[in-house]
Amino acid sequence: MSDAGFTLVQLRYFAAAAELGSMTAAARQLNVSQSAVSTAVAQLEKELGVQLLLRHHARGLTLTAAGQEFLHELRSYLVHTSELAETARSAGEALVGELTIGCFSTLGPFELPRMLSACERDHPDIRVSVIEAEHAALKQALRDGRCELALMYGYDLDDDIDHVRVGDAAPYVLVGKGHRLARRKRVALAELADDPMVLLELPHSSDYLERLVASVGIRPLVRHRTAGFETVRALVARGHGWSVLNQRPASPVTYDGAEVVTLEITDPVEPLAVVLASMSGVRLTRRAQAFIRSSGRAAREARAGR
């Protein structure tokens, strides 16, 4: 029994019931009886002097406002109690256990495989699971404790989010193979002012791309907007416009067999930072710290051409 009067078991049973929205489902996951879960949660509520869950007949459970706040804090606590036990069991041995990271959808194909491979090489007993989402959803996942780290771009990061820079993504112009500028290696954005543009339409990403183009004094003629990275490339390859992207596939060939050409931008545009973000003021687990170190090393090796 802790000084607060409740047990770690009660906390774990409550977390399972809250996450799953059902005492029955929690009992099944924990491999205990439903009455054990119900009793543990009731004892926890009695000890805290506050109702955490609302019981709805035949409709499961919902969190009260107090329960939502308590669960938010509890997630981080349970991660660290698990790590403490693992540290004791594996003193002097390799890191083991689960690590959940978030990943911005367009970064995944380019950065994530290398990072996962580096972590597996350095720490084969860390089991990494991934949540793919867009920028705002990843920030919320960090705040909710559904992931400990998030691989994302370093823009629009609020004060409650820390980050470690693990790479850069320089913007470039994309045109079709038959475009009038396709034989060039470099281009000023103003040279495309009168051409239609295909815009990658993702929250925050599209704002960044439009600001980038506007920063050199032109207002792009956006013909098509799409949330699909490969759709942008396919439309550009078929002559529907030009685009600006930050990630470069190894092949110029699109899914439908057409080709695109990448051009360096001569204007003074800043690259996007690629970061591993985490919640400010929250002590990272040893697994998360190890993942950051492995990812940074992998990025340095990639830049060195190894």
N, C-alpha and C positions, 0 to 999 in steps of 0.2 A: 504494500500500500504506500502511495506517495504521500508527501506532506500535505498535498491538496486534498487527500482523502479518496481519490479515485485511482483506478489501476490502468495499466497500459492495455490490458485486455479490453476493458470497457471502452477505452478510446478507439481501439481498432474495430470493435464491434459497431460502435456508433458510426465511424467513418464508412464502413462497408454498407450499413443500412442507408446512410445518407446518400452515398454515391449511387447505389442501386435502386433507391426509392422503394425498398421492400424489405421487411424483416425476413420473409421466406427466402428471397434471393440471397440476402446476406448470409443466412444460415447455410444455404447450399454452397456458397462460395467458401465459407469458413469451415465447412464440414462439422458443424455443430447443430444442436437443436434450435428450433425457432424460439423456444421459451428461453434458451440461454441468451440469445441476442436481445430479446425483449426485456429480460430482467436486467442485463448489463446496461442497456440504454436508460432504463427507468432509474437505476441506481445512480448513473452518472448525472442525470437531470436533477435528482434529489440532492446529490452532493453539491452541485453547482447552484442549485436554487433557481433554475431557469428552465423553461421548456425549450428543447432544441428541435423536436420533430412534431409535426401535426399528423395524427393518425386518421386516415380516411377509410372508412369501411369499403372494402372491395376496390379502392382506388389507390392503395399504397400510401406512401409517406411524402410529405413535403417539409422543407426546412422552414423554421421561423426565421425572422431577421437575426435573432441572437444565434440561431443554429448556423446560418450562413456565415456569419463572422467567425464563429468558433471553428467551423470546418476549414475555413481559409487558413487560419493560424495552425490548425492541427496537421494539415497536410505536410507542412515543412517540418514540424516536430516529429512526425512518424518517420519521415525520410531519415532524419538524423538518429533516431533511436535504432532504426534498422542498420544504419552505417556503424553505429557504436558497437552493436552486437557482432557485425562482420569484422570490425577492426580487432575485437578481442579474439574471435575465432581464427583470424588469418594473420595474427601478428607475425611480422617478418616474412609474410608470403605475398603472393600477387593480389592485386585488387580484384574483388568479385562483387557481383550484384547487378541490379537493374539501374539503367539510366534512361530517362525519357528526354528527348530533345525535340524542339520544334524546328521547322525548316520552311523558309519562304519558297513558294511553289516554283518560281522560275530559277531559283538558285540551286534547287535540288539536283538536277541532272549534271550540273557542272562542278559543284563543290562537295556535295554530300558523299558520293562514293569514295573519294580520296580521303576524306576525314574518317569515315567508318573503317576503311582499310588500315589507316594509320593507328587508330585506336585498337583495332583487333590485333595488329602486329605488336603493339606495345603492351596491351593489357587484354589478352585473349579471354579472360574470365568476366569482363564487363559486358553485359548484355544490353545493347542499345536499341531502343525502340524510337520511332520517329512519328511526329505529327506534322503533316504538311498543311499549310494554310497561308492566307495572305497576311499582310503586315499587321493590321489591327487585331485580327484573330490571334496572332502569335503573342502580341502584347497581353491580351486578355488571358491566354493560356499560361503565361508566366505568372500573372497576378493570381490566377486561380490555383496555381500549384500543379497544373496538369503536365507541365514540362519544367525542367530545371534550367535548361539552356535553350536559346533559340538562334538558329543561323538565319541572319537577315541582313538587309542593307542598313547602313548607319544613319538613316534620316528619320525625322519625327520620333525620336526616342525621348520619352518623358523623363522627368526628374527622378522618378522612382525606379528607373531601369539603368543598370550599369552595362558596360560593354567592353569587350576586348577586340581590337582590330586584328583580323586574321588574313586580310587580303584587300585588293582593290579591283574595281571593275570599271575600266575606262570606257566612256561612250564612243560609239563609232556610227558612221552612216552605212546604211544597207540599201543597195540598189539592185535592180535586176540585171542579168547579163547583157540584155539589149539596151540598157539605159545609155543616154548620151554621155554620161560621165563614167561609165563602167571601166574604161581603159585607164582611168586615173588611179593614183594611189592615195591621194589626199584631196580634200575638198573643204571649202569654206561653206558654212551652212547657208550663207546668203545666196550662193549659187543655186540653191534649191528652193528659193523663196516662192517661185511661181509654179512649182511642181506639186501635185497632190501628195499628201502624206498618209501613211498607214500608222496608226497609233496603238501601241500596246496599252489597252485600257484596263488597268488594275488599280485599285485604291492606292493612292500616294504615288505609285509608279508613273501613272499618266500625268499627274501634277508635276512631278520632277522632270519628265521628258518635255512637257510643254514649256516649263520655266527655262529649261536648258536652251531650247530653240529661241524663245523670246529674249533670252539674255544677250543675244547677238543682234537684236533689233529687227527680227522678222516675225511675222505672224503666220504660222503654218496653215496651209489649206488642207485640213484633215478630211480625207474622203472616206476612210474606213476606220472604225474602232473595234478592237477585238481583244478579249482577255487571253487568247491563245498565243503563246510565244511562237509556235510553229505555224500558226495561221498567219501571223504577221509576215514571216519569212516566205510563205507560199504566195501570199498576195503580192508581195514585192517582186518575187521571182517572175510572176506572170504580168508584170507591168502595171499594177494597180496603184503604184505610188512608191515613195521611198520611206525609210524609217530610221529611227535612232534606237539602238539597243545597247546593252552593256555586257551581255554574255555572248561568247563566240563559240558556236559549235565547230567541231574539227572539220566537218565536211560542208562545202558550199551547196550541196544537193539537198533540195527540200523533199518532203514526203512524197510528192507527186512527180518527182524526177526533174523538175526545173532547177535552175541555179541562181544563186545570189552572189553579189560581189560586195566585199567590205572595204570601206574607205576610211582612212584616218581623218580626223577633224582638225583643221588647222587653227580654228578658234581656240582661245584659252579656256577650255572647259575642264572642270575638276572631275576626277574619277569618283565613283561611289565607293564608300568604304563597305567592305564585307565584314560583319562582326558576329561574334557570339555574345548574345545578350543574356542578362540574368537580372533578378530583382535586387535592387539596391538595399544594402543592409542585411541581406540574408546570407549566412555563411554557406558557401558551396560545399557539397559533399566531396570527398576525396576522389570519387569517380568523375564528377564534373570537372574538377581541377585537372585530373589526368587527361580528360578528353580535350580540354583547352590546350594543354601542353602538346599533345600529339597532333592536334589540328594545326597549331602554329608551326610545328616542325615540318609537317607535310606541306604547308604553304611555302615555307622557305625552300624546301627541296624542289618543289614545282617551279619556283622562280629561278632556281639555279639550273633547271633543265635536267634534273635527275629523275 
